[in-house]
Amino acid sequence: MITLNRVTRITLTTVFAALLFSAAGSAMAESKFAQNHPRRHQVNHRLGNQNRRVHNQVASGKMSHSEARNIHAEDHSIRQEERADASKDGGHITKAEQHGLNQQENGVSHQIGQ
């Protein structure tokens, strides 16, 4: 059995911790990049705009709370699909996936009105 002195154990622990934090930092940077990928950003920006429009419609009395709830559920479904698409390709979505998501958002957008 190998016994390590105190200094060696501390050194090994420090090296291990540095490697661990380095790997975590890389994963966080990759995750941040993936979330800011231009196609994902465009899709998610549209979802945010639609959310704002729904809230404005409810506040002005032009949309009921139940209608808003249904639209939010549809937007949530689109967001889940966007996340699933991105998880298949390292945080990116393809142009075809973006197109399909935008088509779905167009349908929801028409429900919101002006």
C-alpha positions in Angstrom: 0.0 0.0 0.0 1.3 3.4 -0.9 1.1 6.1 1.7 1.4 9.8 0.8 2.7 12.5 3.0 0.6 15.5 3.8 2.2 17.8 1.2 1.7 15.3 -1.6 -1.9 14.8 -0.7 -2.5 18.6 -0.6 -0.8 19.0 -4.0 -2.8 16.2 -5.6 -6.0 17.6 -4.1 -5.2 21.0 -5.5 -4.4 19.6 -9.0 -7.6 17.6 -9.0 -9.7 20.6 -8.0 -8.1 22.7 -10.7 -8.9 20.1 -13.3 -12.4 19.8 -12.1 -13.1 23.6 -12.1 -11.4 23.9 -15.5 -13.8 21.2 -17.0 -16.8 22.9 -15.4 -15.7 26.3 -16.8 -15.4 24.8 -20.3 -18.9 23.3 -20.0 -20.3 26.6 -18.9 -18.6 28.4 -21.8 -19.9 25.9 -24.3 -23.4 26.1 -22.8 -23.3 29.9 -23.0 -22.2 29.8 -26.6 -24.9 27.3 -27.5 -27.6 29.5 -25.9 -26.4 32.5 -27.8 -26.1 30.6 -31.2 -27.7 32.9 -33.8 -30.5 30.6 -34.9 -31.4 29.7 -31.3 -31.3 33.4 -30.3 -33.6 34.3 -33.1 -36.2 31.7 -32.2 -36.1 32.5 -28.5 -36.2 36.2 -29.1 -39.5 35.7 -31.1 -40.9 33.6 -28.2 -40.0 36.5 -25.8 -41.7 39.0 -28.1 -44.8 36.9 -28.3 -44.9 36.6 -24.5 -44.8 40.4 -24.2 -47.6 40.7 -26.8 -49.8 38.3 -25.0 -49.3 40.1 -21.7 -50.2 43.4 -23.4 -53.3 41.9 -24.9 -54.5 40.6 -21.5 -53.7 44.0 -19.8 -55.7 45.9 -22.4 -58.6 43.5 -22.1 -58.4 42.3 -25.7 -57.5 38.7 -24.6 -58.9 36.6 -21.8 -56.6 34.8 -19.3 -57.7 31.4 -20.6 -56.7 32.4 -24.2 -53.4 33.7 -22.8 -52.8 30.4 -20.9 -53.4 28.4 -24.1 -51.0 30.6 -26.1 -48.4 30.3 -23.4 -48.8 26.6 -23.5 -48.2 26.5 -27.2 -45.1 28.8 -26.8 -43.8 26.5 -24.1 -44.2 23.5 -26.4 -42.2 25.3 -29.1 -39.5 26.2 -26.6 -39.2 22.6 -25.4 -38.9 21.5 -29.1 -36.2 24.1 -29.6 -34.3 22.8 -26.6 -34.7 19.2 -27.8 -33.5 20.1 -31.2 -30.5 21.9 -29.8 -29.5 19.0 -27.5 -29.2 16.7 -30.4 -26.6 18.9 -32.1 -24.3 20.2 -29.4 -26.4 23.3 -28.7 -27.2 24.3 -32.2 -30.3 24.1 -34.3 -30.2 23.6 -38.1 -31.7 26.0 -40.6 -34.5 23.5 -41.2 -35.3 23.2 -37.5 -35.3 27.0 -37.2 -37.6 27.2 -40.2 -40.0 24.7 -38.6 -40.0 26.4 -35.2 -40.6 29.8 -36.9 -43.6 28.3 -38.8 -45.1 27.2 -35.5 -44.4 30.6 -34.0 -46.2 32.2 -37.0 -49.3 30.2 -36.2 -49.2 31.3 -32.6 -48.5 34.9 -33.6 -51.7 35.0 -35.7 -53.6 34.0 -32.6 -52.3 36.9 -30.6 -53.5 39.7 -32.9 -52.1 43.2 -32.9 
